[in-house]
């Protein structure tokens, strides 16, 4: 009987250790994704909402990049002016995990997963890591004051639209 209880307690300890390891692995992107390069190049992140009926394509800037992901900044997110804490939902709960990121000056398309959402920041983990050279190249794409990214059809960006308009 004592062996059984000890074995069972050992099993619980093992489950706790597994849960801690899983949490650490999920947080590894946030803290240990390798070298992050400071960047300031335009980007577009396409997000779909959980109900899969609406989407938004946000234009903004890649703030930093690593081989595993990037940090995207946009000052015009629809949820930046809403106090979501009072509504009971967070922006992260409303947005589907899958996303698409496009870096127009480098002509790079990547699928990814949304890992963080804030009022102005979105953390994206690439589905397939980029090479170190590509991350460095994107980090060097800093515009001078005369260059800005302007989409051809601005009506399709920074607004929540039905998925059929994509």
Residue, then its C-alpha position, 0 to 999 in steps of 0.5 A: x500500500x505504501x508503495x502504491x501511494x508513493x508511486x501515485x505521489x511520484x506520478x503527481x509530481x511528474x505531472x506537475x513537472x510536465x506542466x511546468x515544462x510545458x509552460x516553460x516551453x510555451x514561454x520560451x518564445x517570449x524570453x529565449x527566442x535567440x538574438x532579437x534585432x531592432x528593426x523599423x520596417x513596414x509590415x502588414x499582419x492579417x488577423x482573423x477573429x475567433x468566429x472566423x467571419x471577420x478579419x483585419x489587416x493591420x499596417x504598421x512597423x516591425x519593431x524587432x525581429x528574431x529567427x523565431x518571430x517578430x514584434x509588430x506595432x500599430x497605433x490604429x488597432x480598433x481595440x486600442x481605444x476600447x477598455x476591454x477589461x470592462x467588456x470582460x474580454x481581452x483582445x487576445x481572446x477575440x483573435x484567432x491564433x493563426x495569422x499571416x505577416x507580410x513585409x512588403x519591402x522584402x517581399x516576404x510572406x510568413x504564416x505565424x501564431x499570435x503570441x501576445x496582443x496589446x493595445x499597440x503591439x502584436x507578438x508573432x511567432x513564425x510557423x517556420x523560422x527564418x534564417x539568421x541572414x534574413x532576420x538581419x536583412x529585415x532589421x536593416x530595412x529602416x526607412x529614411x524620412x521620405x519613404x513610407x509604406x502606403x497600400x494601394x487600397x487603404x480601405x482594406x487596412x486597419x478596419x474590421x471587415x467581413x472575411x468575404x472582402x479579403 
